[in-house]
């Protein structure tokens, strides 16, 4: 599946470990939340980058003690109709102050990418949209009325700043 970040298709250097697979001795790994919490001390003591993959039912607040040591948080969208990942992204960016890579994985559709970006995602792993469509989706609107986790100043705030 293509991985799109910063307006380019990039190579995915992360390995997602499911189940009871043994940890590799080197390389960047991403684990399910329960596996990360279960082995947090040993994993975070490694000299490699660590990532976590959240399912829709996972609570991002559990990551609070580790948030500054996690390089990648991938949020799974098992169905395009499941919007809990948007809320997880907002919590991570706006309340928990997460600044690392926030990646949308699973059923990531072209029509959702702008809203994912507004929620705080900065990388998209999708087989349903190619690079030109992702870039086009991110440029559909140049201004927004609602504040969001993408860092853009809302139209409403800009109007009140000028006054």
C-alpha positions as CSV (number, residue, x, y, z in Angstrom):
1,X,0.0,0.0,0.0
2,X,1.4,3.4,-0.8
3,X,2.4,5.7,2.0
4,X,1.9,9.4,1.4
5,X,3.4,12.1,3.6
6,X,4.4,15.7,3.0
7,X,3.0,15.7,-0.5
8,X,5.1,12.7,-1.7
9,X,4.9,8.9,-1.8
10,X,7.6,7.6,0.6
11,X,8.9,4.2,1.5
12,X,7.4,2.7,4.7
13,X,10.3,1.7,6.9
14,X,8.1,0.6,9.8
15,X,7.2,-3.1,10.6
16,X,3.8,-3.7,12.2
17,X,4.0,-6.7,14.6
18,X,0.7,-8.4,15.4
19,X,0.0,-11.2,17.8
20,X,2.9,-12.9,19.6
21,X,5.6,-12.3,16.9
22,X,9.1,-12.0,18.3
23,X,10.5,-8.5,18.3
24,X,13.3,-8.0,15.7
25,X,16.6,-7.0,17.1
26,X,16.7,-3.8,15.0
27,X,14.5,-1.6,12.9
28,X,11.4,0.6,13.5
29,X,8.5,-1.4,14.9
30,X,4.8,-0.6,15.4
31,X,2.8,-2.6,17.9
32,X,-0.9,-2.8,19.0
33,X,-1.6,-0.7,22.1
34,X,-2.0,-3.6,24.5
35,X,1.4,-5.1,23.4
36,X,3.1,-1.7,23.9
37,X,1.7,-1.2,27.4
38,X,2.5,-4.8,28.4
39,X,6.2,-4.4,27.4
40,X,6.6,-0.6,27.7
41,X,9.8,-0.6,29.8
42,X,11.7,-3.1,27.6
43,X,10.4,-1.5,24.3
44,X,11.2,2.1,25.2
45,X,14.6,1.1,26.5
46,X,15.6,-0.1,23.0
47,X,17.7,2.1,20.9
48,X,15.1,2.0,18.0
49,X,12.1,4.0,17.2
50,X,8.8,2.7,18.6
51,X,5.3,3.2,17.2
52,X,1.9,2.1,18.2
53,X,-1.3,1.2,16.3
54,X,-4.6,2.2,17.8
55,X,-7.8,0.4,17.0
56,X,-11.1,2.3,17.2
57,X,-11.8,1.1,20.7
58,X,-8.4,2.2,22.1
59,X,-8.2,5.1,24.5
60,X,-5.4,7.5,23.4
61,X,-5.1,8.8,27.0
62,X,-3.4,5.5,27.9
63,X,-0.4,6.7,25.9
64,X,0.1,9.8,28.1
65,X,3.2,8.5,30.0
66,X,4.9,7.5,26.8
67,X,3.7,10.2,24.4
68,X,7.1,12.0,24.1
69,X,8.9,8.7,23.3
70,X,6.7,7.3,20.6
71,X,7.7,8.3,17.1
72,X,4.7,7.0,15.1
73,X,1.0,6.5,16.0
74,X,-1.0,4.7,13.4
75,X,-4.7,4.9,13.7
76,X,-6.7,2.1,12.1
77,X,-9.8,2.8,10.1
78,X,-11.3,-0.7,9.7
79,X,-14.3,0.7,7.8
80,X,-14.8,4.0,6.1
81,X,-17.9,4.6,8.1
82,X,-16.0,4.3,11.5
83,X,-15.1,7.9,12.5
84,X,-13.6,7.2,15.9
85,X,-10.1,7.7,14.5
86,X,-10.8,11.4,13.9
87,X,-11.5,11.8,17.6
88,X,-8.4,9.9,18.5
89,X,-6.3,12.1,16.3
90,X,-7.8,15.3,17.8
91,X,-7.1,14.1,21.3
92,X,-3.6,13.2,20.5
93,X,-2.7,16.5,18.8
94,X,-4.8,19.0,20.8
95,X,-5.0,17.6,24.3
96,X,-2.0,15.3,24.6
97,X,0.4,17.5,22.5
98,X,1.6,14.6,20.3
99,X,4.0,16.0,17.7
100,X,5.3,12.8,16.0
101,X,3.9,11.2,12.8
102,X,0.2,10.5,13.0
103,X,-0.7,8.0,10.2
104,X,-4.1,6.9,9.0
105,X,-4.2,3.2,8.0
106,X,-6.9,0.9,6.8
107,X,-9.9,2.1,4.7
108,X,-8.5,5.5,3.9
109,X,-10.5,7.0,1.1
110,X,-9.7,10.1,-1.0
111,X,-12.8,11.9,0.2
112,X,-11.7,11.6,3.8
113,X,-8.2,12.8,3.5
114,X,-8.9,16.5,3.9
115,X,-10.8,15.8,7.1
116,X,-8.1,13.5,8.4
117,X,-5.6,16.2,7.8
118,X,-7.8,18.7,9.7
119,X,-7.9,16.2,12.6
120,X,-4.1,16.1,12.8
121,X,-3.1,13.3,10.5
122,X,0.1,13.9,8.4
123,X,0.5,10.6,6.7
124,X,-1.9,8.3,4.8
125,X,-1.5,4.7,4.0
126,X,-4.0,4.0,1.3
127,X,-4.6,1.7,-1.7
128,X,-7.7,3.7,-2.7
129,X,-6.0,7.0,-3.6
130,X,-2.9,7.8,-5.5
131,X,-0.5,10.7,-4.8
132,X,-2.2,13.2,-7.2
133,X,-5.6,12.6,-5.7
134,X,-4.3,12.9,-2.2
135,X,-2.6,16.3,-3.0
136,X,-5.7,17.5,-4.7
137,X,-7.9,16.5,-1.7
138,X,-5.6,18.4,0.6
139,X,-5.9,21.6,-1.6
140,X,-9.7,21.5,-2.0
141,X,-10.3,24.3,0.5
142,X,-8.0,27.1,1.4
143,X,-9.8,28.5,4.5
144,X,-12.0,27.0,7.2
145,X,-14.4,28.4,9.8
146,X,-13.8,25.7,12.4
147,X,-10.6,25.5,14.5
148,X,-8.9,22.1,14.1
149,X,-5.7,20.2,14.9
150,X,-4.0,21.1,11.6
151,X,-2.6,24.3,12.9
152,X,-4.4,26.6,10.4
153,X,-6.0,29.8,11.8
154,X,-9.7,29.7,11.2
155,X,-11.5,32.4,9.2
156,X,-13.4,33.4,12.4
157,X,-10.1,33.9,14.3
158,X,-8.5,35.9,11.5
159,X,-11.5,38.2,11.3
160,X,-11.4,38.9,15.1
161,X,-7.6,39.4,15.0
162,X,-8.0,42.2,12.4
163,X,-10.6,44.0,14.3
